[in-house]
Amino acid sequence: MDLLGKPVADAIFEKQKPKIKEMLAGGVVPKIAVIRTMNDEPSVRYFNSIKKKFEKYGCECYAITKELQNTYDLKEELRRCSEDDSIHGVLVQRPLPKTVNVVDTLGVLSPQKDIEGLTPYNLAKLFTNKEFFTPCTAEAVIELLEYYGVEMESRRVVILGRSISVGKPLTLMFLNRNATVTVCHSRTEDISSITKEADILVSSVGVARFVKDYMVKKGSVIIDVGMNSKNGKLVGDVDYEEVKDIVSMITPVPGGVGPVTVAVLLKNLVKAVEMNIHD
Ligand SMILES: NC(=O)c1ccc[n+]([C@@H]2O[C@H](COP(=O)([O-])OP(=O)(O)OC[C@H]3O[C@@H](n4cnc5c(N)ncnc54)[C@H](OP(=O)(O)O)[C@@H]3O)[C@@H](O)[C@H]2O)c1
């Protein structure tokens, strides 16, 4: 069975509609600032897709396209966004130039505007099982599993990848839901012996068709976070054709995790406005 992202995303968007309506009626337009440093085609396309969705639901989305030379420049931009009362949420679009280290800047952003869940405050919340804002892609994985009724408690979960925005937060989110979690990365030996044990396998390595048939357990659930370009086509980390008849559920690429990530971003923006109103 394909775990399609669209119904999950639509359900999240629908839930936000009445909240946004109320905000607009009260004269508040939820507004996200997207700091975009690269003007390459995928970055612009991703920004435009977010903007279209956000505007459809009555929110404002604008790009800060200033050229950032270094980490200090990004810190300054985040400081400005934190102080600007018209901005409710901030997204730092990746990739960033090599001279900018996003991790070193995150303490500057107000945790209430950190809708990507990457500031130390929000990471500490995640760490202590008091999730507040969590990284959107990681949250999208959990939303997908919950929507399709996949039990997480006591299941063996294997995560491929340990990035700060996907693999690491997901590890904690699964632990918070009482799963037993193993994380693999580029130094892990004999990965297939580990992935074969997974009831739920999440792949976020960024390598096209990395997960093959001999790596998955029969009847398992596969979440493919990967978005890789291969011969001009968008493909996942999982070799869908090889594994689809072995596993019980799998997210396609495109059409799986991606749309849910955008919906979670909007959900978090709405939550940021609510926090602001009730402050
Ligand atoms: N669907 C969405 O909404 C969404 C959102 C974000 C990202 N993505 C996609 O998800 C993928 C991962 O993104 P990311 O930002 O997490 O990437 P990343 O920061 O590059 O991290 C990749 C991780 O995979 C590990 N890895 C790389 N090659 C490996 C290999 N051959 N064997 C085992 N582990 C390997 C790396 O290990 P080391 O730590 O040892 O280097 C690292 O932990 C990309 O395709 C990206 O485009 C999708």
The ligand as an ORCA input file, in Angstrom:
! r2SCAN-3c Opt
* xyz 0 1
  N      10.835     15.245      1.948
  C      11.237     16.341      2.572
  O      10.441     17.199      2.937
  C      12.698     16.512      2.846
  C      13.155     17.437      3.779
  C      14.526     17.480      4.090
  C      15.392     16.631      3.415
  N      14.916     15.782      2.476
  C      15.794     14.859      1.750
  O      16.235     13.862      2.657
  C      17.558     13.437      2.321
  C      18.437     13.639      3.524
  O      18.449     14.999      3.894
  P      19.338     15.535      5.090
  O      19.231     16.996      5.111
  O      19.011     14.756      6.313
  O      20.792     15.105      4.512
  P      22.259     15.217      5.111
  O      22.364     16.332      6.079
  O      23.165     15.181      3.934
  O      22.428     13.857      5.929
  C      22.525     12.628      5.285
  C      22.747     11.559      6.305
  O      22.831     10.325      5.630
  C      24.024      9.646      5.978
  N      24.560      8.945      4.806
  C      24.954      9.486      3.645
  N      25.378      8.525      2.798
  C      25.233      7.357      3.443
  C      25.495      6.001      3.135
  N      26.002      5.651      1.954
  N      25.226      5.056      4.063
  C      24.715      5.394      5.256
  N      24.445      6.655      5.638
  C      24.711      7.617      4.738
  C      24.994     10.714      6.460
  O      25.913     10.112      7.355
  P      27.078     10.945      8.133
  O      26.367     11.687      9.230
  O      27.983      9.897      8.640
  O      27.675     11.868      7.109
  C      24.043     11.707      7.105
  O      23.798     11.379      8.458
  C      17.938     14.265      1.093
  O      17.631     13.534     -0.078
  C      17.035     15.486      1.176
  O      16.796     16.077     -0.082
  C      13.583     15.691      2.193
*
